[in-house]
Amino acid sequence: MLKKIGKNKKMVLAALVAGVMSFGIMGSDVTLAATPAKTLATASQMQRSSISELNNDTRVFKIDKSIEAKNVKFENRFGFEVAGHLYLPKNFDASKQYKAVVISGPFGAVKEQSSGLYAQEFAKHGYVAVAFDPSTTGESSGSRRNMGSPEIFTEDYHAAVDFVSNLKFVNPDQVGAMGICGLSGMAITAAGSDSRIKAVATSAMYDMSESISDHYNGAYYTPKQREIVKQHLAKMRNEEARTGKAIRGAHELGVDAKGNVETFDTMFPDKLPADANPVIQDFFGYYVGRAFHPRAINSNKLAWDSVTPYGFFDFKLMSNLDELGNTPVMLITGDKAHSKYFSDNVYAAIKGAKEEIVVPGATHVDLYDQMDKIPFDKLFAFFDKNLK
């Protein structure tokens, strides 16, 4: 934090004031704050963005105090204000240009959890990194809260690239993207159409379009069950249109033996039964246990908006893999991850430069925050090589 600026910070501060960044300093030595729109319009293409001090720090992983983190906000093309944390490299020098990476995920998490941990590690390696909350979630805007959308969440990646590419201390030709768990599909999709993204990586990948519309391994719904689920969604949506009141609901819906749709209002109960599925126990231990955060859908008494499934039935995230062309892709999974098949399938389908890392002994959730399991050395080597 820039609570106090010592002698070794004065040159950085002077550069910031002079406009080396796309944002100004408000105050003599304390805060990075939003610059008036007129100033931003002449200094950056990002006319509605800001950087400010991270005063109320609620991150749930071990903080490295040598890495400065700032609040940032930027707008996507749909008009949502995306909230993120900007991580600056150790011994940050505003007169230099750094490589950068934009990161989000998992699905239902916030930037104070796994994506922030990854961003901090990238900053320790010498990168500028932005971890962000997808639109409608966390601290990002959206009058309709917790509404998942493959298109909007993909656009959030494009907007994050807008933001970092217009920072004076970032080389716009050295920008990468990373998705964790359910935001992996959006990161890959964004990389397929956005030539500014020079490389893309995923960790513990989930294809949310398949997960929501077909469920696990594409084998959950029969055609009859799919029709039952779609009828349920139509009924809920019609009820909302008639009453004007949003209905809380799950993003994944089950169908029991009698043909009834199974729903739930929260992601997890207060306490799991002793015989709970090991995968559920793993998720519970992270979101409700060691990484609980009140703004995370998966942690708190929240659920995705009831019409969230519509977007994932409508749009298949992995349908445009050929658009990646020669953009390098790295897929990280664990040999004990229930989600491994997502990475396997995408790896097999990609025709261009690709690499799959299978971590021995790692479960899906291990790749969220277990430092002895996440192969950061290989991740950094991948981006170092491809962000040239």
C-alpha positions as CSV (number, residue, x, y, z in Angstrom):
1,M,0.0,0.0,0.0
2,L,1.2,3.5,-0.7
3,K,0.4,4.7,2.8
4,K,3.7,6.5,2.9
5,I,6.1,7.2,0.1
6,G,9.7,6.9,0.9
7,K,12.6,8.4,-1.0
8,N,12.8,5.4,-3.3
9,K,9.2,6.0,-4.3
10,K,9.5,9.7,-5.2
11,M,10.5,9.0,-8.8
12,V,7.6,6.6,-9.3
13,L,5.2,9.2,-7.8
14,A,6.6,12.0,-10.0
15,A,6.1,9.8,-13.1
16,L,2.6,9.0,-12.1
17,V,1.7,12.7,-11.6
18,A,3.3,13.5,-14.9
19,G,0.8,11.1,-16.6
20,V,3.0,8.1,-17.2
21,M,0.0,6.1,-16.1
22,S,-3.4,6.6,-17.8
23,F,-4.6,7.8,-14.4
24,G,-3.7,10.7,-12.1
25,I,-2.8,11.0,-8.5
26,M,-5.2,12.8,-6.3
27,G,-3.4,14.0,-3.2
28,S,0.4,14.4,-2.6
29,D,1.6,10.9,-1.6
30,V,-1.3,8.8,-0.6
31,T,-3.8,7.6,-3.1
32,L,-4.3,6.5,-6.7
33,A,-7.7,7.8,-7.5
34,A,-10.1,8.2,-10.5
35,T,-9.1,10.9,-13.0
36,P,-11.8,13.2,-14.3
37,A,-13.3,12.0,-17.6
38,K,-11.8,14.9,-19.6
39,T,-8.3,14.0,-18.4
40,L,-8.8,10.3,-19.1
41,A,-10.1,11.1,-22.6
42,T,-6.8,12.7,-23.5
43,A,-4.6,10.2,-21.7
44,S,-6.3,6.9,-22.5
45,Q,-8.9,5.2,-24.6
46,M,-10.5,3.9,-21.5
47,Q,-12.6,7.0,-20.7
48,R,-14.5,5.4,-17.8
49,S,-12.0,3.7,-15.7
50,S,-10.3,4.3,-12.4
51,I,-7.6,3.2,-10.0
52,S,-7.9,3.8,-6.3
53,E,-6.4,2.5,-3.1
54,L,-7.4,-0.9,-1.8
55,N,-8.4,0.3,1.7
56,N,-10.9,-2.3,2.8
57,D,-8.8,-5.4,2.0
58,T,-10.9,-8.6,2.3
59,R,-8.7,-11.0,0.3
60,V,-8.8,-14.5,1.8
61,F,-5.4,-15.8,0.8
62,K,-1.9,-15.1,2.2
63,I,-1.0,-11.6,1.2
64,D,2.5,-10.8,0.0
65,K,3.1,-7.3,1.4
66,S,5.9,-6.6,-1.2
67,I,3.2,-6.6,-3.9
68,E,1.0,-3.5,-4.3
69,A,-2.6,-4.1,-5.1
70,K,-5.1,-1.4,-6.2
71,N,-8.8,-1.2,-6.8
72,V,-9.7,-0.8,-10.4
73,K,-12.9,-0.2,-12.3
74,F,-13.5,-0.3,-16.1
75,E,-16.5,-0.5,-18.3
76,N,-17.4,-3.2,-20.8
77,R,-19.2,-2.7,-24.1
78,F,-22.6,-3.6,-22.5
79,G,-22.2,-0.8,-20.0
80,F,-21.4,-2.9,-17.0
81,E,-18.7,-1.5,-14.6
82,V,-16.3,-4.3,-13.9
83,A,-14.5,-4.3,-10.6
84,G,-11.0,-5.7,-10.2
85,H,-7.7,-5.6,-8.4
86,L,-4.6,-4.4,-10.1
87,Y,-1.4,-6.1,-8.9
88,L,1.9,-4.3,-9.6
89,P,5.3,-6.1,-9.8
90,K,7.7,-6.0,-7.0
91,N,9.9,-2.9,-7.2
92,F,7.4,-1.4,-9.7
93,D,8.9,1.2,-12.0
94,A,6.2,3.3,-13.9
95,S,8.8,4.3,-16.5
96,K,9.0,0.7,-17.7
97,Q,6.6,-1.4,-19.7
98,Y,5.6,-4.8,-18.3
99,K,3.9,-7.9,-19.6
100,A,0.3,-8.3,-18.3
101,V,-2.3,-11.0,-17.7
102,V,-6.0,-10.7,-17.0
103,I,-7.6,-13.3,-14.7
104,S,-11.0,-14.4,-13.5
105,G,-12.8,-17.3,-12.0
106,P,-13.9,-19.7,-10.6
107,F,-17.6,-19.5,-11.5
108,G,-19.3,-18.1,-8.5
109,A,-16.1,-16.9,-6.9
110,V,-14.7,-13.3,-6.4
111,K,-11.4,-11.6,-7.1
112,E,-10.5,-11.9,-3.4
113,Q,-10.3,-15.6,-3.8
114,S,-8.4,-17.8,-6.3
115,S,-8.0,-15.3,-9.2
116,G,-6.4,-12.8,-6.8
117,L,-4.0,-15.4,-5.6
118,Y,-2.9,-16.2,-9.2
119,A,-2.7,-12.5,-9.9
120,Q,-0.4,-11.9,-6.9
121,E,1.9,-14.7,-8.1
122,F,2.1,-13.3,-11.6
123,A,3.0,-9.9,-10.0
124,K,5.7,-11.6,-7.9
125,H,7.1,-13.0,-11.2
126,G,7.2,-9.5,-12.7
127,Y,3.9,-9.1,-14.5
128,V,1.1,-6.5,-14.1
129,A,-2.0,-8.6,-13.4
130,V,-5.7,-7.8,-13.1
131,A,-8.1,-10.2,-11.2
132,F,-11.7,-9.2,-11.8
133,D,-15.3,-10.0,-10.7
134,P,-17.4,-10.9,-13.7
135,S,-20.3,-8.5,-14.4
136,T,-23.3,-8.8,-12.0
137,T,-21.2,-10.6,-9.4
138,G,-19.0,-9.5,-6.5
139,E,-18.3,-5.7,-6.7
140,S,-19.0,-5.4,-10.4
141,S,-22.2,-3.7,-11.5
142,G,-25.6,-5.0,-12.7
143,S,-29.0,-4.3,-11.3
144,R,-29.8,-7.9,-11.8
145,R,-27.4,-9.7,-9.5
146,N,-25.6,-13.0,-10.0
147,M,-26.8,-13.5,-13.5
148,G,-24.4,-15.8,-15.3
149,S,-23.9,-15.1,-19.0
150,P,-21.3,-16.6,-21.4
151,E,-21.4,-13.6,-23.7
152,I,-21.2,-10.9,-21.0
153,F,-18.5,-12.8,-19.1
154,T,-16.5,-13.2,-22.3
155,E,-16.9,-9.5,-23.0
156,D,-15.5,-8.8,-19.5
157,Y,-12.2,-10.4,-20.6
158,H,-12.1,-8.1,-23.7
159,A,-12.8,-5.1,-21.4
160,A,-10.0,-6.2,-19.0
161,V,-7.6,-6.3,-22.0
162,D,-8.9,-2.8,-23.0
163,F,-7.9,-1.6,-19.5
164,V,-4.4,-3.1,-19.2
165,S,-3.5,-2.4,-22.8
166,N,-4.0,1.3,-22.2
167,L,-1.9,1.5,-19.1
168,K,1.3,3.3,-20.0
169,F,3.4,0.8,-18.0
170,V,2.0,-2.2,-19.9
171,N,3.3,-3.3,-23.3
172,P,0.0,-3.8,-25.3
173,D,1.7,-6.4,-27.4
174,Q,2.4,-8.6,-24.4
175,V,-1.0,-9.3,-22.9
176,G,-2.3,-12.7,-21.9
177,A,-5.5,-14.1,-20.4
178,M,-6.2,-16.8,-17.8
179,G,-9.4,-18.4,-16.7
180,I,-9.9,-20.6,-13.6
181,C,-12.6,-23.2,-13.4
182,G,-15.9,-21.9,-14.9
183,L,-14.4,-18.7,-16.4
184,S,-11.9,-20.8,-18.5
185,G,-14.4,-21.2,-21.3
186,M,-14.8,-17.4,-21.5
187,A,-11.1,-16.8,-21.5
188,I,-10.6,-19.2,-24.4
189,T,-13.5,-17.8,-26.3
190,A,-12.2,-14.2,-25.8
191,A,-8.8,-15.3,-27.0
192,G,-10.4,-16.8,-30.2
193,S,-11.6,-13.4,-31.4
194,D,-9.3,-10.9,-29.7
195,S,-5.9,-10.8,-31.4
196,R,-4.6,-8.6,-28.5
197,I,-4.6,-11.7,-26.3
198,K,-1.3,-13.4,-27.3
199,A,-1.6,-16.5,-25.1
200,V,-4.3,-18.0,-22.9
201,A,-4.1,-20.5,-20.0
202,T,-6.7,-22.3,-17.9
203,S,-6.6,-24.0,-14.6
204,A,-9.2,-26.6,-13.4
205,M,-11.2,-25.9,-16.5
206,Y,-15.0,-26.2,-16.6
207,D,-17.0,-25.7,-19.8
208,M,-20.0,-24.1,-18.2
209,S,-22.2,-24.4,-21.4
210,E,-21.8,-28.2,-21.3
211,S,-22.0,-28.3,-17.5
212,I,-25.3,-26.4,-17.4
213,S,-27.0,-27.7,-20.5
214,D,-25.8,-31.4,-20.4
215,H,-24.3,-31.8,-16.9
216,Y,-21.4,-34.0,-16.0
217,N,-19.6,-35.4,-19.0
218,G,-22.5,-34.6,-21.2
219,A,-24.4,-37.7,-20.0
220,Y,-26.9,-36.4,-17.4
221,Y,-29.9,-35.3,-19.4
222,T,-31.9,-37.5,-21.6
223,P,-33.8,-35.7,-24.3
224,K,-37.0,-36.0,-22.2
225,Q,-35.2,-34.6,-19.1
226,R,-33.8,-31.6,-21.2
227,E,-37.3,-30.8,-22.2
228,I,-38.5,-30.9,-18.6
229,V,-35.8,-28.5,-17.6
230,K,-36.6,-26.1,-20.4
231,Q,-40.2,-26.2,-19.5
232,H,-39.2,-25.4,-15.9
233,L,-37.1,-22.4,-17.0
234,A,-39.9,-21.1,-19.2
235,K,-42.3,-21.3,-16.3
236,M,-39.9,-19.4,-14.0
237,R,-39.2,-16.8,-16.6
238,N,-42.9,-16.2,-17.3
239,E,-43.6,-15.9,-13.6
240,E,-40.9,-13.3,-13.3
241,A,-42.2,-11.4,-16.3
242,R,-45.7,-11.4,-14.8
243,T,-44.8,-10.4,-11.3
244,G,-41.6,-8.3,-12.0
245,K,-39.8,-10.1,-9.2
246,A,-36.6,-12.1,-9.7
247,I,-36.6,-15.7,-8.6
248,R,-33.5,-17.2,-6.9
249,G,-32.5,-20.5,-8.5
250,A,-29.7,-22.8,-9.2
251,H,-27.7,-22.7,-12.4
252,E,-27.7,-26.5,-12.7
253,L,-31.1,-28.3,-12.4
254,G,-31.7,-31.9,-11.8
255,V,-34.7,-34.2,-12.7
256,D,-35.8,-36.9,-10.3
257,A,-37.2,-40.3,-11.1
258,K,-40.7,-38.9,-11.1
259,G,-39.9,-36.2,-13.7
260,N,-39.8,-33.3,-11.2
261,V,-37.1,-30.6,-11.5
262,E,-34.8,-30.5,-8.5
263,T,-33.7,-27.0,-7.4
264,F,-31.9,-25.5,-4.5
265,D,-31.7,-21.9,-3.2
266,T,-28.1,-21.9,-2.0
267,M,-24.9,-23.5,-3.3
268,F,-24.2,-25.3,0.0
269,P,-25.9,-26.1,3.3
270,D,-24.5,-24.9,6.6
271,K,-23.2,-28.4,7.2
272,L,-22.6,-31.3,4.9
273,P,-23.8,-34.8,5.7
274,A,-21.1,-37.2,6.6
275,D,-21.6,-39.2,3.4
276,A,-21.4,-36.2,1.1
277,N,-19.7,-36.8,-2.3
278,P,-16.0,-36.2,-2.0
279,V,-16.1,-33.6,-4.8
280,I,-18.8,-31.6,-2.9
281,Q,-16.7,-31.9,0.2
282,D,-13.7,-30.4,-1.7
283,F,-15.8,-27.4,-2.9
284,F,-17.3,-27.0,0.6
285,G,-13.9,-27.0,2.2
286,Y,-12.8,-24.2,0.0
287,Y,-15.8,-21.9,-0.3
288,V,-17.4,-22.3,3.1
289,G,-14.2,-23.1,4.9
290,R,-10.7,-21.8,4.2
291,A,-11.6,-19.3,1.5
292,F,-15.1,-18.1,2.6
293,H,-16.0,-14.6,1.3
294,P,-19.3,-13.0,1.8
295,R,-19.6,-11.7,-1.8
296,A,-18.9,-15.0,-3.4
297,I,-22.0,-16.8,-4.6
298,N,-20.5,-20.1,-3.8
299,S,-19.6,-19.1,-0.2
300,N,-22.6,-17.2,1.0
301,K,-26.4,-17.8,1.1
302,L,-26.6,-16.9,-2.5
303,A,-27.5,-18.6,-5.7
304,W,-27.2,-17.8,-9.4
305,D,-30.2,-16.0,-10.9
306,S,-32.9,-18.4,-12.0
307,V,-32.6,-17.5,-15.7
308,T,-28.9,-18.0,-15.8
309,P,-29.2,-21.3,-17.7
310,Y,-30.7,-19.6,-20.7
311,G,-27.4,-18.2,-21.9
312,F,-25.6,-21.5,-21.5
313,F,-28.3,-23.4,-23.4
314,D,-28.2,-20.7,-26.1
315,F,-24.4,-20.4,-26.6
316,K,-21.8,-23.1,-26.7
317,L,-18.5,-21.7,-25.4
318,M,-16.3,-24.3,-27.1
319,S,-17.8,-24.0,-30.5
320,N,-15.2,-21.6,-31.9
321,L,-11.9,-23.3,-31.0
322,D,-10.7,-23.0,-34.6
323,E,-10.8,-19.2,-34.1
324,L,-7.8,-19.5,-31.8
325,G,-5.6,-20.1,-34.9
326,N,-2.0,-19.9,-33.7
327,T,-2.8,-18.4,-30.2
328,P,-0.9,-20.7,-27.7
329,V,-3.1,-22.4,-25.1
330,M,-2.1,-24.1,-21.9
331,L,-4.6,-26.3,-20.0
332,I,-3.8,-27.2,-16.4
333,T,-5.7,-30.0,-14.7
334,G,-5.2,-32.6,-12.0
335,D,-5.1,-36.4,-12.4
336,K,-7.7,-36.6,-9.6
337,A,-9.8,-33.7,-10.8
338,H,-13.4,-34.7,-11.6
339,S,-13.3,-32.0,-14.3
340,K,-10.2,-33.4,-16.1
341,Y,-12.3,-34.4,-19.1
342,F,-13.0,-30.8,-19.9
343,S,-9.3,-30.0,-20.4
344,D,-8.8,-33.3,-22.2
345,N,-11.6,-32.6,-24.7
346,V,-10.5,-29.1,-25.4
347,Y,-6.9,-30.1,-25.8
348,A,-7.9,-32.8,-28.3
349,A,-10.0,-30.3,-30.3
350,I,-7.5,-27.5,-30.5
351,K,-5.6,-27.6,-33.8
352,G,-3.0,-24.9,-33.0
353,A,-0.2,-24.6,-30.4
354,K,-1.3,-26.3,-27.2
355,E,0.0,-27.8,-24.0
356,E,-1.8,-29.8,-21.3
357,I,-0.3,-30.1,-17.8
358,V,-1.7,-32.9,-15.6
359,V,-0.7,-32.4,-12.0
360,P,-0.1,-35.7,-10.1
361,G,-2.3,-36.1,-7.0
362,A,-4.3,-32.8,-7.6
363,T,-8.0,-32.5,-7.4
364,H,-10.1,-29.8,-9.1
365,V,-10.2,-27.6,-6.0
366,D,-6.5,-28.1,-5.2
367,L,-5.8,-26.0,-8.3
368,Y,-7.6,-23.1,-6.7
369,D,-5.1,-22.4,-3.9
370,Q,-2.8,-25.2,-3.0
371,M,0.7,-23.8,-3.7
372,D,2.4,-27.1,-3.7
373,K,0.1,-28.4,-6.5
374,I,-0.3,-25.4,-8.8
375,P,2.5,-25.5,-11.4
376,F,3.3,-21.8,-11.4
377,D,6.8,-22.4,-12.8
378,K,5.3,-24.0,-15.9
379,L,2.6,-21.4,-16.1
380,F,5.1,-18.5,-16.0
381,A,7.4,-20.3,-18.5
382,F,4.4,-20.6,-20.9
383,F,3.6,-16.9,-20.8
384,D,7.2,-15.7,-20.7
385,K,7.8,-17.7,-24.0
386,N,4.6,-16.5,-25.7
387,L,4.3,-12.9,-24.7
388,K,7.1,-11.6,-26.8
